[in-house]
Amino acid sequence: MHLILRARSVWPVSAAAIDNGAVALSGNRIAAVGPWRQLSAGTSTRVVDLGDVILLPGLVNAHCHLDYTHMAGQFPPPKAFSDWLKLITSTKAGWDLADYAASWKDGAAMLTRTGTTTVGDIEAVPELLPQAWRTTPLRVISFLELIGITQRRPPATILQDALLHGARLRHPRCRLGLSPHAPYSTLPELLRLSSGAARRKNWPLCTHVAESALEFAMFTEAKGDMYEWLRRSGRDMSDCGLGSPVQHLERHGMLQPRLVAAHVNHLRRGDASLLARRGVSVVHCPRSYEYFRHEGFSLKLLARAGVNVCLGTDSLASVLKHRRHAVELNLFEEMRVLAQREPWLSLRTIVRMGTLHGARALGLAGKIGEITPGAWADLIALPSSGRTRSVAETVLEHTGPISASMIDGRWALPPS
């Protein structure tokens, strides 16, 4: 042990909170967690007393688009999801690499100061890597985005280009995944190839699926605004009208334990149990859900089926901006919005969705999202007055910057 952190309360999240607790570190790993008197007895290890704080695992943001941070407040909520897709596509066409780099860096800084220590980020501009990784202390899983709705670029070429770029990237704290964007924006062959590559390389996989009613109608009924828009764009629509978007992923080999399915707002009978059988995790983004005025996210149904449901921020391009109030990437805000919308959920469960469940989704269970021996030393401290009824309540009520953050055994935000 080289360091002991003492706090008014230590909440491992995977176990009950410990009053007057401590966490012992060895290198970049947690060596022990327990009461202060127990861990401090008979040791000369250096101690940092964090004072009146709750020490808990860093938050795990399982779905984000750091590239789009500077698009905050640019798009009013659209009448149709396809309208928003057209807006963001035209906006991206006017950005250069420097715009994306600045946006990515500012988004990562937001996450750091609001308690996220690991983020699953959809990387639309792979040219940013590995330089972007070096600008942040965050633990980043960069899912390389793959899009192709026509045969102008063959699916095998799209995937091969991503893999060749990824082969040149190395970082001790960050890693890669693959993200065929969505069933509507990706040819079935690219889904199959991406899934196979993720298995071979043991990479995580992410896709947006069943996000909107328009996408659901496109696949289940072969009709609607999205169907017509993509048909006019030259997409082969023969894969539509055959079942739900989730069933579409199943037909093309995408449903597997490595898959993080983003949004999943619309389910057909049997979809939830199918996701559970395949070991797929679902990431819910509460503020994005409200921005688009989606209906139908079936959290109770998914939970009853045994699906691992975690939390993400999505991008600031799909978060409501209120007058005179800045918006930021903040998983505490996502947890509070979820608590307001789903009052049947316990606060402890919501915090687990933002820590333990996200770790499992990203293939890092036992390494992040909990304070247990052997896990990485990714920790955050929140101010605690002791006035709330529970530790979970204090966590959900937290606003503003956190008191301290440690990632991989190093201070990302040192205690004051």
MODAJO-V906605 format. One record per pair of residues at least 24 apart in sequence whose ideal C-beta (glycine too) atoms are under 8 Angstrom apart, sorted by the first residue. I is the first residue (numbers start at 1). J is the second residue. D is the distance in Angstrom with one decimal. If there is no record, write none. Layout:
i=I j=J d=D
i=I j=J d=D
This chain:
i=1 j=25 d=6.7
i=1 j=26 d=5.4
i=1 j=31 d=5.1
i=1 j=32 d=7.3
i=1 j=43 d=6.9
i=1 j=45 d=4.8
i=2 j=26 d=6.2
i=2 j=27 d=7.1
i=2 j=45 d=6.7
i=2 j=46 d=7.0
i=3 j=45 d=6.6
i=3 j=46 d=5.5
i=3 j=47 d=7.7
i=3 j=48 d=6.6
i=4 j=39 d=5.9
i=4 j=40 d=6.6
i=4 j=43 d=7.4
i=4 j=45 d=5.2
i=4 j=46 d=7.2
i=4 j=47 d=4.8
i=4 j=48 d=7.4
i=5 j=47 d=7.9
i=5 j=48 d=5.4
i=5 j=50 d=6.0
i=5 j=55 d=6.3
i=5 j=379 d=7.2
i=6 j=36 d=5.3
i=6 j=40 d=7.8
i=6 j=47 d=6.0
i=6 j=48 d=7.1
i=6 j=49 d=4.6
i=6 j=50 d=6.4
i=7 j=50 d=4.7
i=7 j=51 d=7.6
i=7 j=53 d=5.1
i=7 j=54 d=6.7
i=7 j=55 d=3.9
i=7 j=381 d=6.6
i=8 j=50 d=8.0
i=8 j=51 d=6.9
i=8 j=52 d=4.8
i=8 j=53 d=6.0
i=8 j=54 d=6.9
i=8 j=384 d=5.4
i=8 j=386 d=7.1
i=9 j=53 d=7.7
i=9 j=54 d=4.8
i=9 j=55 d=7.2
i=9 j=384 d=6.2
i=9 j=391 d=5.8
i=10 j=54 d=7.7
i=10 j=55 d=4.8
i=10 j=56 d=7.6
i=10 j=371 d=6.6
i=11 j=54 d=5.8
i=11 j=55 d=7.2
i=11 j=56 d=4.5
i=11 j=371 d=7.6
i=11 j=391 d=5.0
i=11 j=395 d=7.6
i=12 j=56 d=7.6
i=12 j=57 d=7.2
i=12 j=370 d=5.7
i=12 j=371 d=3.9
i=12 j=372 d=6.2
i=13 j=56 d=6.1
i=13 j=57 d=5.6
i=13 j=351 d=6.2
i=13 j=352 d=6.1
i=13 j=355 d=5.0
i=13 j=356 d=5.9
i=13 j=369 d=7.0
i=13 j=370 d=5.4
i=13 j=371 d=7.1
i=14 j=356 d=6.2
i=14 j=370 d=4.1
i=14 j=371 d=7.5
i=14 j=372 d=6.0
i=15 j=372 d=7.9
i=17 j=54 d=7.6
i=17 j=391 d=4.4
i=21 j=55 d=7.0
i=23 j=55 d=6.3
i=23 j=371 d=6.0
i=23 j=377 d=8.0
i=23 j=379 d=6.8
i=25 j=377 d=5.1
i=25 j=409 d=6.1
i=27 j=409 d=6.0
i=28 j=376 d=6.0
i=28 j=377 d=5.5
i=28 j=408 d=4.7
i=28 j=409 d=3.4
i=28 j=410 d=7.6
i=29 j=373 d=8.0
i=29 j=374 d=6.2
i=29 j=375 d=6.9
i=29 j=376 d=6.3
i=29 j=377 d=6.1
i=29 j=409 d=7.2
i=30 j=371 d=6.0
i=30 j=372 d=6.5
i=30 j=373 d=5.7
i=30 j=374 d=6.8
i=30 j=375 d=5.0
i=30 j=376 d=7.5
i=30 j=377 d=5.6
i=31 j=373 d=6.2
i=32 j=373 d=5.9
i=33 j=371 d=5.1
i=33 j=372 d=6.9
i=33 j=373 d=7.1
i=48 j=415 d=6.8
i=50 j=381 d=5.2
i=50 j=403 d=7.1
i=50 j=404 d=6.5
i=50 j=415 d=5.5
i=52 j=383 d=6.7
i=52 j=384 d=5.5
i=52 j=385 d=7.0
i=52 j=386 d=7.4
i=53 j=381 d=4.1
i=53 j=382 d=6.0
i=53 j=383 d=5.9
i=53 j=384 d=5.6
i=53 j=403 d=5.2
i=53 j=404 d=7.4
i=54 j=381 d=7.0
i=54 j=382 d=4.9
i=54 j=384 d=4.7
i=54 j=391 d=5.9
i=54 j=394 d=6.0
i=54 j=395 d=6.7
i=55 j=371 d=7.6
i=55 j=379 d=5.9
i=55 j=380 d=7.6
i=55 j=381 d=5.2
i=56 j=351 d=7.9
i=56 j=355 d=7.5
i=56 j=371 d=7.1
i=56 j=379 d=7.2
i=56 j=380 d=6.2
i=56 j=381 d=8.0
i=56 j=382 d=7.2
i=56 j=395 d=6.8
i=57 j=117 d=7.8
i=57 j=355 d=5.1
i=57 j=368 d=6.8
i=57 j=369 d=5.3
i=57 j=370 d=5.3
i=57 j=371 d=5.4
i=57 j=375 d=7.7
i=57 j=378 d=6.3
i=57 j=379 d=6.3
i=57 j=380 d=7.4
i=58 j=115 d=6.6
i=58 j=116 d=6.7
i=58 j=117 d=2.6
i=58 j=118 d=6.6
i=58 j=355 d=7.8
i=58 j=368 d=6.9
i=58 j=369 d=7.8
i=58 j=378 d=4.1
i=58 j=379 d=6.1
i=58 j=380 d=5.0
i=58 j=405 d=6.7
i=58 j=406 d=7.8
i=58 j=407 d=6.7
i=59 j=115 d=4.7
i=59 j=116 d=4.7
i=59 j=117 d=6.6
i=59 j=118 d=7.9
i=59 j=331 d=4.5
i=59 j=332 d=7.7
i=59 j=354 d=5.1
i=59 j=355 d=6.2
i=59 j=358 d=7.7
i=59 j=380 d=7.0
i=60 j=116 d=7.3
i=60 j=117 d=7.5
i=60 j=118 d=4.8
i=60 j=119 d=7.9
i=60 j=310 d=7.0
i=60 j=354 d=6.5
i=60 j=355 d=5.7
i=60 j=357 d=7.8
i=60 j=358 d=3.0
i=60 j=359 d=5.4
i=60 j=361 d=7.9
i=60 j=362 d=6.8
i=60 j=364 d=7.9
i=60 j=368 d=6.1
i=60 j=369 d=5.0
i=61 j=111 d=6.2
i=61 j=116 d=4.6
i=61 j=118 d=7.1
i=61 j=119 d=4.5
i=61 j=120 d=6.8
i=61 j=311 d=7.3
i=61 j=312 d=5.5
i=61 j=313 d=5.5
i=61 j=329 d=7.5
i=61 j=331 d=5.3
i=61 j=354 d=7.9
i=61 j=358 d=7.0
i=62 j=120 d=4.7
i=62 j=260 d=6.0
i=62 j=281 d=7.5
i=62 j=283 d=4.3
i=62 j=310 d=4.6
i=62 j=311 d=6.6
i=62 j=312 d=4.7
i=62 j=357 d=7.9
i=62 j=358 d=4.3
i=62 j=361 d=4.9
i=62 j=362 d=6.1
i=63 j=120 d=5.7
i=63 j=122 d=7.4
i=63 j=206 d=7.1
i=63 j=260 d=6.9
i=63 j=262 d=4.9
i=63 j=283 d=4.3
i=63 j=285 d=6.1
i=63 j=312 d=2.9
i=63 j=313 d=7.3
i=63 j=314 d=6.2
i=64 j=107 d=7.3
i=64 j=111 d=7.4
i=64 j=119 d=5.2
i=64 j=120 d=6.7
i=64 j=121 d=5.0
i=64 j=122 d=7.2
i=64 j=312 d=5.9
i=64 j=313 d=5.2
i=64 j=314 d=6.8
i=64 j=315 d=6.8
i=64 j=329 d=6.5
i=65 j=121 d=7.0
i=65 j=122 d=5.2
i=65 j=124 d=7.3
i=65 j=314 d=6.6
i=65 j=315 d=3.5
i=65 j=317 d=7.2
i=66 j=103 d=7.1
i=66 j=104 d=4.5
i=66 j=107 d=3.9
i=66 j=108 d=5.8
i=66 j=119 d=7.4
i=66 j=121 d=5.0
i=66 j=132 d=7.8
i=66 j=315 d=7.9
i=66 j=329 d=7.8
i=67 j=100 d=5.2
i=67 j=103 d=5.8
i=67 j=104 d=5.6
i=67 j=107 d=7.8
i=67 j=122 d=7.8
i=67 j=123 d=7.1
i=67 j=124 d=5.2
i=67 j=125 d=5.7
i=67 j=128 d=7.5
i=67 j=315 d=7.7
i=68 j=103 d=6.5
i=68 j=107 d=7.9
i=68 j=315 d=3.9
i=68 j=316 d=6.5
i=68 j=317 d=4.5
i=69 j=103 d=4.5
i=69 j=104 d=7.0
i=69 j=106 d=5.3
i=69 j=107 d=3.4
i=69 j=110 d=7.0
i=69 j=315 d=7.1
i=69 j=316 d=5.4
i=69 j=329 d=6.8
i=70 j=99 d=7.0
i=70 j=102 d=6.7
i=70 j=103 d=4.0
i=70 j=106 d=6.8
i=70 j=316 d=8.0
i=71 j=103 d=7.5
i=71 j=315 d=7.0
i=71 j=316 d=6.3
i=71 j=317 d=3.9
i=72 j=316 d=3.7
i=72 j=317 d=7.0
i=72 j=319 d=6.9
i=72 j=321 d=6.1
i=72 j=326 d=7.9
i=72 j=327 d=5.2
i=73 j=316 d=7.7
i=73 j=321 d=3.5
i=73 j=327 d=6.7
i=74 j=317 d=6.8
i=75 j=317 d=6.1
i=75 j=318 d=7.7
i=77 j=291 d=5.6
i=77 j=292 d=6.8
i=77 j=293 d=6.7
i=77 j=320 d=7.0
i=78 j=292 d=7.5
i=80 j=214 d=6.4
i=80 j=225 d=5.6
i=81 j=211 d=7.1
i=81 j=212 d=3.7
i=81 j=213 d=7.6
i=81 j=214 d=5.2
i=81 j=215 d=7.4
i=81 j=226 d=7.2
i=81 j=292 d=6.2
i=82 j=212 d=8.0
i=82 j=214 d=5.8
i=82 j=225 d=5.2
i=82 j=226 d=4.9
i=82 j=229 d=5.4
i=84 j=292 d=7.3
i=84 j=318 d=7.2
i=88 j=317 d=5.8
i=92 j=124 d=7.6
i=97 j=125 d=6.9
i=97 j=127 d=6.1
i=97 j=128 d=7.3
i=100 j=124 d=7.9
i=100 j=125 d=4.6
i=100 j=128 d=6.1
i=101 j=128 d=5.7
i=101 j=131 d=7.3
i=101 j=132 d=6.6
i=104 j=128 d=5.8
i=104 j=132 d=5.0
i=104 j=135 d=7.8
i=105 j=132 d=6.9
i=105 j=135 d=4.9
i=105 j=136 d=7.2
i=107 j=316 d=7.4
i=107 j=329 d=5.5
i=108 j=132 d=7.6
i=108 j=135 d=6.8
i=108 j=136 d=3.9
i=108 j=138 d=5.5
i=108 j=140 d=7.7
i=109 j=136 d=7.3
i=110 j=328 d=4.5
i=110 j=329 d=4.4
i=110 j=330 d=7.0
i=111 j=138 d=6.3
i=111 j=313 d=7.8
i=111 j=329 d=5.2
i=111 j=330 d=7.9
i=111 j=331 d=7.8
i=112 j=136 d=6.7
i=112 j=137 d=6.3
i=112 j=138 d=6.1
i=112 j=405 d=6.3
i=112 j=412 d=5.6
i=112 j=413 d=6.6
i=113 j=401 d=4.8
i=113 j=402 d=6.9
i=113 j=405 d=7.9
i=113 j=413 d=6.6
i=114 j=328 d=6.6
i=114 j=329 d=7.0
i=114 j=330 d=4.2
i=114 j=331 d=6.8
i=114 j=332 d=6.3
i=114 j=401 d=6.9
i=114 j=402 d=6.8
i=115 j=330 d=7.9
i=115 j=331 d=6.5
i=115 j=332 d=6.4
i=115 j=380 d=4.8
i=115 j=382 d=7.6
i=115 j=398 d=7.9
i=115 j=402 d=4.8
i=115 j=405 d=6.9
i=116 j=329 d=7.6
i=116 j=331 d=5.5
i=117 j=368 d=7.1
i=117 j=378 d=4.2
i=117 j=379 d=7.7
i=117 j=380 d=6.7
i=117 j=405 d=6.5
i=117 j=406 d=8.0
i=117 j=407 d=4.9
i=117 j=412 d=7.3
i=118 j=358 d=7.3
i=118 j=359 d=7.5
i=118 j=362 d=6.9
i=118 j=364 d=7.1
i=118 j=368 d=5.2
i=118 j=369 d=7.7
i=118 j=378 d=6.7
i=120 j=177 d=7.4
i=120 j=204 d=7.3
i=120 j=206 d=6.6
i=120 j=260 d=6.4
i=120 j=283 d=7.6
i=120 j=312 d=7.0
i=120 j=358 d=7.7
i=120 j=361 d=7.5
i=120 j=362 d=5.5
i=122 j=179 d=5.3
i=122 j=206 d=6.7
i=123 j=179 d=7.7
i=126 j=162 d=6.9
i=126 j=165 d=5.2
i=126 j=166 d=7.8
i=129 j=165 d=7.9
i=129 j=169 d=5.5
i=130 j=169 d=5.1
i=130 j=170 d=7.1
i=130 j=171 d=5.5
i=130 j=174 d=7.4
i=133 j=171 d=4.8
i=133 j=173 d=7.6
i=133 j=174 d=4.4
i=134 j=171 d=7.8
i=137 j=405 d=7.8
i=137 j=407 d=5.0
i=137 j=408 d=7.9
i=137 j=410 d=7.1
i=137 j=412 d=3.8
i=138 j=407 d=6.7
i=138 j=412 d=7.6
i=139 j=173 d=5.3
i=139 j=174 d=6.8
i=139 j=368 d=7.0
i=139 j=376 d=7.8
i=139 j=378 d=6.7
i=139 j=407 d=6.1
i=139 j=408 d=6.9
i=140 j=173 d=7.5
i=140 j=174 d=4.3
i=140 j=175 d=7.8
i=141 j=174 d=7.3
i=141 j=175 d=5.7
i=141 j=176 d=7.4
i=141 j=177 d=5.4
i=141 j=204 d=6.0
i=141 j=362 d=5.6
i=142 j=174 d=6.6
i=142 j=175 d=7.5
i=142 j=176 d=5.6
i=142 j=177 d=7.0
i=143 j=176 d=7.6
i=143 j=177 d=4.1
i=143 j=178 d=6.3
i=143 j=179 d=3.6
i=143 j=204 d=7.1
i=143 j=205 d=7.7
i=143 j=206 d=4.6
i=144 j=176 d=6.3
i=144 j=177 d=7.2
i=144 j=178 d=5.7
i=144 j=179 d=6.4
i=145 j=179 d=4.9
i=145 j=181 d=5.7
i=146 j=178 d=6.6
i=146 j=179 d=6.5
i=146 j=180 d=4.7
i=146 j=181 d=6.5
i=146 j=186 d=6.6
i=146 j=190 d=6.0
i=146 j=194 d=6.2
i=147 j=180 d=7.9
i=147 j=181 d=4.7
i=147 j=185 d=5.2
i=147 j=186 d=6.4
i=148 j=185 d=7.9
i=148 j=186 d=6.3
i=148 j=187 d=5.7
i=148 j=190 d=5.6
i=149 j=184 d=7.7
i=149 j=185 d=5.6
i=149 j=186 d=7.1
i=149 j=187 d=6.5
i=149 j=230 d=6.5
i=149 j=233 d=6.6
i=149 j=234 d=7.4
i=149 j=235 d=4.3
i=150 j=187 d=7.9
i=150 j=233 d=7.7
i=150 j=234 d=4.9
i=150 j=235 d=6.5
i=150 j=236 d=7.8
i=151 j=187 d=7.6
i=155 j=187 d=5.4
i=155 j=189 d=4.2
i=155 j=190 d=3.7
i=155 j=193 d=5.7
i=156 j=189 d=7.7
i=156 j=193 d=6.3
i=158 j=190 d=6.1
i=159 j=190 d=6.6
i=159 j=193 d=4.9
i=159 j=194 d=6.1
i=159 j=197 d=6.2
i=163 j=197 d=6.6
i=163 j=201 d=8.0
i=173 j=407 d=7.5
i=173 j=408 d=5.6
i=175 j=203 d=7.8
i=176 j=203 d=6.0
i=177 j=203 d=4.9
i=177 j=204 d=3.9
i=177 j=205 d=6.2
i=177 j=206 d=6.1
i=178 j=203 d=5.9
i=178 j=204 d=7.9
i=178 j=205 d=5.5
i=178 j=206 d=7.6
i=179 j=205 d=7.3
i=179 j=206 d=4.5
i=179 j=207 d=6.3
i=180 j=207 d=5.4
i=180 j=254 d=7.6
i=181 j=207 d=6.8
i=181 j=208 d=6.3
i=182 j=207 d=6.0
i=182 j=208 d=4.2
i=182 j=209 d=6.4
i=182 j=211 d=7.2
i=182 j=215 d=7.3
i=183 j=207 d=7.4
i=183 j=209 d=6.1
i=183 j=215 d=7.3
i=183 j=219 d=6.7
i=183 j=245 d=5.1
i=183 j=248 d=5.0
i=183 j=249 d=6.4
i=184 j=215 d=5.5
i=184 j=218 d=6.1
i=184 j=219 d=7.8
i=184 j=226 d=6.2
i=184 j=230 d=6.2
i=184 j=235 d=7.9
i=184 j=245 d=8.0
i=187 j=236 d=7.4
i=188 j=239 d=5.6
i=188 j=248 d=7.9
i=188 j=251 d=7.7
i=188 j=252 d=4.8
i=191 j=249 d=6.9
i=191 j=252 d=4.2
i=191 j=253 d=7.0
i=191 j=254 d=5.2
i=192 j=252 d=5.1
i=192 j=253 d=5.1
i=192 j=254 d=7.9
i=194 j=254 d=7.6
i=195 j=252 d=7.4
i=195 j=253 d=4.6
i=195 j=254 d=5.0
i=195 j=256 d=6.5
i=195 j=259 d=7.9
i=196 j=253 d=7.1
i=198 j=256 d=7.6
i=198 j=258 d=5.3
i=199 j=256 d=7.1
i=199 j=258 d=7.2
i=202 j=258 d=7.9
i=203 j=258 d=7.2
i=204 j=258 d=5.4
i=204 j=260 d=6.5
i=204 j=362 d=5.8
i=204 j=363 d=5.2
i=205 j=254 d=7.3
i=205 j=256 d=7.2
i=205 j=258 d=4.7
i=205 j=259 d=4.7
i=205 j=260 d=7.0
i=206 j=259 d=7.1
i=206 j=260 d=4.4
i=206 j=261 d=7.8
i=206 j=262 d=6.3
i=207 j=249 d=7.2
i=207 j=254 d=6.6
i=207 j=259 d=7.1
i=207 j=260 d=8.0
i=207 j=261 d=6.5
i=207 j=262 d=6.8
i=208 j=262 d=4.7
i=208 j=263 d=5.8
i=209 j=245 d=5.0
i=209 j=246 d=6.4
i=209 j=249 d=6.1
i=209 j=261 d=5.1
i=209 j=262 d=6.9
i=209 j=263 d=6.7
i=209 j=264 d=6.0
i=210 j=244 d=6.8
i=210 j=245 d=4.3
i=210 j=246 d=6.0
i=210 j=263 d=6.5
i=210 j=264 d=5.0
i=210 j=265 d=5.9
i=210 j=266 d=4.5
i=210 j=267 d=6.7
i=210 j=271 d=7.9
i=211 j=262 d=7.3
i=211 j=263 d=3.9
i=211 j=264 d=7.8
i=211 j=265 d=5.8
i=211 j=266 d=8.0
i=211 j=292 d=8.0
i=211 j=294 d=7.5
i=212 j=265 d=7.1
i=212 j=266 d=7.6
i=212 j=292 d=7.0
i=212 j=294 d=6.8
i=213 j=266 d=6.3
i=213 j=294 d=7.6
i=213 j=295 d=7.5
i=213 j=296 d=7.7
i=215 j=245 d=5.9
i=215 j=266 d=7.5
i=216 j=244 d=6.8
i=216 j=245 d=6.4
i=216 j=266 d=4.1
i=219 j=243 d=6.7
i=219 j=244 d=6.1
i=219 j=245 d=4.9
i=219 j=247 d=7.9
i=219 j=248 d=5.4
i=220 j=244 d=5.7
i=220 j=268 d=7.0
i=243 j=268 d=7.1
i=244 j=268 d=3.9
i=244 j=271 d=5.7
i=246 j=271 d=4.2
i=246 j=274 d=6.4
i=246 j=275 d=6.5
i=247 j=271 d=7.0
i=247 j=274 d=7.5
i=250 j=274 d=6.2
i=250 j=278 d=7.5
i=255 j=280 d=5.4
i=256 j=280 d=7.2
i=258 j=363 d=6.6
i=260 j=310 d=8.0
i=260 j=361 d=5.0
i=260 j=362 d=7.0
i=262 j=312 d=7.0
i=262 j=314 d=7.9
i=263 j=288 d=7.7
i=263 j=289 d=7.7
i=263 j=294 d=8.0
i=263 j=297 d=8.0
i=264 j=297 d=7.4
i=264 j=302 d=7.5
i=265 j=289 d=6.8
i=265 j=294 d=4.7
i=265 j=295 d=7.7
i=265 j=296 d=5.3
i=265 j=297 d=4.8
i=266 j=296 d=5.1
i=267 j=296 d=7.5
i=267 j=298 d=5.6
i=267 j=301 d=6.8
i=267 j=302 d=8.0
i=272 j=298 d=6.8
i=272 j=301 d=4.9
i=272 j=302 d=5.2
i=272 j=304 d=7.6
i=272 j=305 d=3.9
i=272 j=307 d=6.2
i=273 j=305 d=4.9
i=275 j=302 d=7.3
i=275 j=305 d=7.0
i=275 j=307 d=5.1
i=276 j=302 d=8.0
i=276 j=305 d=4.3
i=276 j=306 d=4.3
i=276 j=307 d=4.9
i=280 j=307 d=7.0
i=281 j=307 d=7.3
i=281 j=308 d=4.4
i=281 j=309 d=7.4
i=281 j=310 d=6.1
i=281 j=357 d=7.4
i=281 j=360 d=6.5
i=281 j=361 d=3.5
i=282 j=307 d=5.5
i=282 j=308 d=7.2
i=282 j=309 d=5.0
i=282 j=310 d=7.4
i=283 j=309 d=7.6
i=283 j=310 d=5.1
i=283 j=311 d=6.7
i=283 j=312 d=4.6
i=283 j=358 d=7.6
i=283 j=361 d=6.3
i=284 j=309 d=5.9
i=284 j=310 d=7.4
i=284 j=311 d=6.0
i=284 j=312 d=7.3
i=284 j=338 d=7.3
i=284 j=353 d=7.8
i=285 j=311 d=7.3
i=285 j=312 d=4.8
i=285 j=313 d=6.3
i=285 j=314 d=3.9
i=285 j=318 d=8.0
i=285 j=334 d=6.8
i=286 j=311 d=7.4
i=286 j=334 d=4.9
i=286 j=335 d=7.9
i=286 j=337 d=4.0
i=286 j=338 d=4.5
i=286 j=341 d=6.7
i=287 j=313 d=7.2
i=287 j=314 d=7.2
i=287 j=318 d=7.8
i=287 j=319 d=4.9
i=287 j=320 d=7.2
i=287 j=333 d=6.4
i=287 j=334 d=5.9
i=287 j=337 d=5.5
i=288 j=313 d=7.9
i=288 j=314 d=3.8
i=288 j=315 d=7.8
i=288 j=318 d=4.4
i=288 j=319 d=6.7
i=290 j=320 d=6.9
i=290 j=337 d=6.5
i=290 j=341 d=7.9
i=291 j=318 d=4.9
i=291 j=319 d=5.8
i=291 j=320 d=5.3
i=292 j=318 d=6.7
i=299 j=342 d=6.1
i=299 j=345 d=7.6
i=300 j=344 d=7.7
i=308 j=357 d=5.5
i=308 j=360 d=5.3
i=308 j=361 d=6.1
i=309 j=353 d=6.2
i=309 j=357 d=6.4
i=310 j=353 d=5.4
i=310 j=354 d=7.3
i=310 j=357 d=3.8
i=310 j=358 d=4.1
i=310 j=360 d=7.4
i=310 j=361 d=4.7
i=311 j=335 d=6.7
i=311 j=338 d=7.1
i=311 j=350 d=8.0
i=311 j=353 d=4.9
i=311 j=354 d=4.8
i=311 j=357 d=7.5
i=311 j=358 d=6.5
i=312 j=358 d=7.9
i=332 j=395 d=7.8
i=332 j=396 d=7.5
i=332 j=398 d=5.5
i=332 j=399 d=7.0
i=335 j=395 d=8.0
i=335 j=396 d=5.8
i=336 j=396 d=6.1
i=339 j=396 d=6.0
i=346 j=392 d=7.6
i=347 j=390 d=7.1
i=347 j=392 d=3.9
i=347 j=393 d=5.9
i=347 j=395 d=7.5
i=347 j=396 d=5.2
i=348 j=392 d=4.7
i=350 j=392 d=7.8
i=350 j=396 d=6.8
i=351 j=392 d=5.7
i=351 j=395 d=5.5
i=351 j=396 d=7.2
i=376 j=408 d=6.0
i=376 j=409 d=7.5
i=377 j=406 d=5.8
i=377 j=407 d=7.9
i=377 j=408 d=6.6
i=377 j=409 d=4.2
i=378 j=406 d=6.8
i=378 j=407 d=5.3
i=378 j=408 d=6.7
i=379 j=405 d=7.4
i=379 j=406 d=4.6
i=380 j=404 d=6.9
i=380 j=405 d=5.0
i=380 j=406 d=7.6
i=381 j=405 d=7.6
i=381 j=415 d=6.6
